[in-house]
């Protein structure tokens, strides 16, 4: 999944879907990464 750059703050964020323990899809959004690499690494390790 891609990482996006926030034009207002200049930081990177990721947004993706994951299933929770009940089987429902949840949108995960984490913001404030300094680099794109950090954002993608967070997503891979989630």
N, C-alpha and C positions, 0 to 999 in steps of 0.2 A: 504494500500500500504506500501511497505517496506521503511525504511530509510537506507541509505548507508553511509559507513565510507570512507572518503577520505584518502587514504594511504599516500599522500604527506604532507598534512597539519595536519592530525590527527583529523579533525572535521567531523561532520555529515552533510549530505544534503538529501533533498527529491526531487524526480522527479516524477511528475504525470501529467495526462491530465485533462483538464477542458474545458467546452464549454464557449466561450465568448458570447457577446450579439448578435452576428449575427448567432450563432449556430454552428460555426466552432470549432473543437477541437484544443486547444492550449496546448503546453507542458509547464508546470510550473516547474522551477528548482530554489530552494532556498538553498544557501550554508552557512556554517559557524556556525552551531549550536554546542554548547559545549557538549550536551548530546543527546542521541537517543530519549529520552523522549520529549525534547524540539522540535525536528524535527517532531515527530509524532503529537504533539499537534498543531503545526503550520498547518500541513496538515489537521487535523480534523477541525480546526477553519476557514480554507480558504473558 
